[in-house]
């Protein structure tokens, strides 16, 4: 490789920080250097390439088309470097295993089983982040996301863990002997919805129902939605796997149900590449649980 044809790593790292923050000052804070030093590195890189990479935009900066192209390549390169370093550093193995999932999945499926993992792997420290937000998977950050869908998340690897479909359900004590024949019949009930989600709106629109007035909706954390469902506080759309025992016991009624689509359910979602030992251990444990459920 002709190293003389490649700009200095410092200038590339500085430019990458500027492109991420869209600010010379913010990039300086990220790199712990002065605003002037950042500006000098960017000018040096532009001079080396003979291209303008950034332009002033308001109080910040914007990338030129050439800058966007360079940033895309540099970002991929630095991410690969970071992944390689993470894999080599001994302390990376000891870093807590960071897992994000929806509150409903955490409370209804994962937590009742997690003591088994702790018993088998007492040396692995876990960090569980139950949130309805889709958290970005970055090197050194979240290791594993458990997401509901069909497994098609671009740039990420996914593996089906819990096959399930969504159902609109309500407690028998709330529904009583009412006959629910069409989606419009649900408009008379209050709706319980998990923070950060909009299953109600999406499901109603899919059925061709567009309410003329504001729906009676209570937004709650995931674990409270399920408890509210069981008390009869309202109806909700939820993964059927979470309330199957309630349905079998007759405490919950399925009002409407999506067809079971192959590959739909909760997936294990990770970044491509080498997995850290704690992550491999956790995923192997989850696969064993999946195999046990399939045999049951």
C-alpha positions in Angstrom: 0.0 0.0 0.0 1.2 3.5 -0.9 0.8 5.2 2.5 1.8 8.5 1.0 -1.5 8.6 -1.0 -3.6 8.4 2.2 -4.2 11.5 4.4 -3.1 11.5 8.0 -5.3 9.5 10.4 -5.7 12.6 12.6 -7.1 14.7 9.8 -9.5 11.9 8.9 -10.6 11.4 12.5 -11.1 15.2 12.9 -13.1 15.5 9.7 -15.3 12.5 10.8 -16.1 14.3 14.1 -16.9 17.5 12.3 -19.2 15.6 9.9 -21.0 13.9 12.8 -21.5 17.0 14.9 -21.9 19.6 12.0 -19.9 21.9 14.2 -16.2 22.7 14.5 -16.6 23.6 18.2 -18.6 20.5 19.0 -16.0 18.4 17.2 -13.3 20.0 19.3 -15.0 19.1 22.5 -15.4 15.5 21.3 -11.7 15.3 20.4 -10.6 17.4 23.4 -8.8 19.9 21.1 -9.3 23.6 20.3 -11.7 25.0 17.6 -8.6 26.3 15.8 -6.9 22.8 15.8 -10.1 21.3 14.3 -10.3 24.0 11.6 -6.6 23.5 10.8 -7.0 19.7 10.4 -10.0 20.1 8.1 -8.1 22.7 5.9 -5.1 20.4 5.8 -7.3 17.5 4.6 -9.0 19.7 1.9 -5.6 20.8 0.7 -4.3 17.2 0.5 -7.3 16.1 -1.5 -7.7 19.3 -3.5 -11.4 19.3 -2.7 -13.8 21.4 -0.6 -15.3 19.2 2.0 -17.3 21.6 4.3 -19.2 24.8 3.9 -20.6 27.3 6.4 -24.3 26.9 7.1 -25.8 29.2 9.7 -23.8 28.7 13.0 -22.6 25.3 11.9 -21.2 23.6 8.9 -22.6 21.4 6.1 -20.8 18.8 4.0 -20.3 19.2 0.3 -21.2 16.3 -2.0 -17.5 15.3 -1.9 -17.5 15.6 1.9 -20.6 13.4 2.1 -18.8 10.8 0.0 -15.7 10.9 2.1 -17.6 10.7 5.3 -19.5 7.6 4.2 -16.2 5.8 3.5 -14.4 7.1 6.6 -17.3 6.2 8.9 -17.3 2.6 7.6 -13.5 2.4 8.1 -13.5 3.8 11.7 -16.4 1.5 12.6 -14.4 -1.5 11.4 -11.4 -0.3 13.4 -13.5 0.1 16.5 -15.0 -3.4 16.1 -11.5 -4.9 15.7 -10.2 -3.1 18.7 -13.2 -4.1 20.8 -12.6 -7.7 19.9 -8.9 -7.5 20.9 -9.2 -5.6 24.2 -9.4 -7.9 27.2 -11.6 -5.5 29.1 -14.2 -5.7 26.4 -15.1 -9.2 27.5 -15.8 -7.8 31.0 -18.0 -5.0 29.7 -21.6 -5.4 30.8 -23.8 -7.1 28.2 -26.2 -4.3 27.0 -29.6 -5.5 25.8 -32.6 -3.5 24.7 -36.1 -4.8 24.3 -39.7 -3.6 24.7 -41.0 -3.3 28.2 -43.8 -5.9 27.4 -41.3 -8.5 26.2 -39.0 -7.8 29.1 -41.7 -8.2 31.8 -43.7 -11.0 30.1 -41.1 -13.2 28.5 -37.5 -12.4 29.5 -37.6 -11.6 33.2 -39.4 -14.8 34.2 -36.6 -16.7 32.7 -33.5 -14.5 33.4 -32.7 -16.2 36.7 -31.7 -19.3 34.8 -29.2 -17.4 32.8 -27.8 -15.8 35.9 -27.4 -19.2 37.5 -25.6 -20.6 34.4 -23.4 -17.5 33.8 -22.9 -15.7 37.1 -19.8 -14.0 35.7 -21.7 -12.0 33.0 -23.0 -8.6 34.0 -26.3 -7.7 32.3 -27.7 -4.3 31.5 -31.4 -4.5 30.4 -32.9 -1.4 28.8 -36.7 -1.9 28.4 -37.8 0.8 26.0 -40.3 1.2 23.2 -37.7 3.3 21.3 -35.7 1.7 18.5 -32.2 2.0 19.9 -29.3 2.2 17.4 -26.7 -0.6 17.7 -23.3 1.0 17.9 -19.9 -0.5 18.7 -19.3 -0.3 22.4 -23.0 0.3 23.1 -26.0 -1.9 22.8 -25.0 -5.5 22.0 -28.4 -7.0 21.3 -31.9 -5.8 20.5 -35.1 -7.9 20.8 -37.5 -6.4 18.2 -40.9 -7.4 16.8 -41.2 -7.7 13.1 -40.4 -9.9 10.1 -36.6 -9.7 10.5 -35.9 -7.2 7.7 -33.7 -4.6 9.4 -31.2 -3.3 6.8 -27.6 -3.6 7.8 -28.3 -5.8 10.8 -28.5 -9.5 11.4 -31.7 -11.0 12.8 -32.8 -14.4 14.1 -36.3 -15.3 15.0 -36.6 -16.1 18.7 -40.4 -16.1 19.5 -42.8 -16.6 16.7 -46.1 -14.8 17.4 -48.7 -12.6 15.9 -50.6 -9.5 17.2 -54.1 -9.7 18.5 -56.6 -7.1 19.8 -57.7 -8.4 23.1 -59.8 -7.5 26.1 -60.6 -8.9 29.5 -63.8 -11.0 29.8 -64.9 -8.9 32.7 -64.8 -5.8 30.4 -66.2 -7.3 27.2 -68.9 -9.4 28.9 -71.3 -11.0 26.4 -71.0 -8.3 23.8 -70.8 -9.5 20.2 -67.8 -7.9 18.5 -68.2 -8.4 14.8 -66.4 -5.5 13.1 -63.5 -3.1 14.0 -65.9 -0.2 14.5 -67.4 -2.0 17.5 -64.1 -1.4 19.3 -64.6 2.4 19.3 -66.8 2.2 22.4 -64.0 0.8 24.6 -61.0 2.6 26.1 -57.7 1.6 24.6 -54.5 0.9 26.5 -51.3 1.6 24.5 -47.6 1.3 25.4 -45.5 4.4 25.5 -43.9 5.2 22.1 -46.1 2.9 20.1 -49.1 3.4 17.8 -50.6 0.0 17.3 -54.1 1.3 17.7 -53.8 3.9 14.8 -52.0 1.5 12.6 -54.4 -1.4 13.2 -57.5 0.8 12.7 -56.1 2.2 9.5 -55.3 -1.3 8.2 -59.0 -2.2 8.8 -60.1 0.9 7.0 -61.5 2.5 10.1 -60.8 6.3 10.6 -62.5 7.5 13.7 -64.2 10.9 13.4 -63.5 11.8 17.1 -60.6 11.4 19.4 -60.2 7.9 20.8 -60.1 7.2 24.5 -56.5 6.2 24.8 -54.3 5.7 27.9 -50.6 5.6 27.3 -48.7 3.4 29.8 -45.4 1.5 30.3 -45.6 -2.0 28.8 -45.9 -3.8 32.0 -48.8 -1.6 33.1 -50.6 -2.2 29.8 -50.7 -6.0 30.5 -51.9 -5.5 34.1 -54.5 -3.0 32.9 -55.7 -5.5 30.4 -56.2 -8.2 33.0 -58.1 -5.8 35.3 -60.4 -4.8 32.5 -59.2 -1.1 32.2 -59.4 -1.2 28.4 -58.5 -3.2 25.3 -55.2 -3.3 23.5 -53.2 -4.8 20.7 -50.4 -7.0 22.0 -48.3 -10.0 21.0 -50.6 -13.0 21.5 -47.7 -15.0 23.2 -47.9 -12.7 26.2 -51.5 -13.4 27.1 -52.0 -17.0 25.9 -52.3 -18.3 29.5 -55.1 -15.7 30.1 -56.9 -16.7 27.0 -56.7 -20.4 27.8 -58.1 -19.6 31.3 -61.0 -17.7 29.8 -59.9 -14.4 31.4 -59.1 -12.8 28.1 -61.0 -12.6 24.8 -59.4 -12.3 21.4 -61.5 -9.8 19.6 -59.5 -9.6 16.4 -56.3 -11.4 15.4 -53.8 -11.0 12.6 -53.0 -14.1 10.6 -49.8 -15.9 11.5 -47.1 -14.8 9.0 -44.0 -17.0 8.7 -41.0 -15.3 10.2 -43.1 -12.8 12.2 -42.3 -12.4 15.9 -39.6 -11.3 18.2 -36.1 -11.4 16.7 -32.6 -11.2 18.1 -31.0 -8.3 16.3 -27.3 -7.7 16.2 -24.6 -5.9 14.2 -22.8 -8.0 11.7 -19.3 -9.2 12.7 -17.7 -11.0 15.5 -19.8 -11.4 18.6 -18.3 -10.7 22.1 -18.1 -13.9 24.3 -20.9 -12.6 26.7 -23.2 -12.0 23.8 -22.5 -15.4 22.3 -23.3 -17.0 25.6 -26.6 -15.1 26.0 -27.7 -15.9 22.5 -26.9 -19.6 22.9 -29.0 -19.6 26.1 -31.9 -18.0 24.2 -31.6 -20.5 21.4 -31.8 -23.3 24.0 -35.0 -21.8 25.4 -36.4 -21.6 21.9 -35.6 -25.3 21.3 -37.3 -26.2 24.6 -40.4 -24.4 23.6 -40.5 -26.0 20.1 -40.2 -29.5 21.7 -43.0 -28.7 24.3 
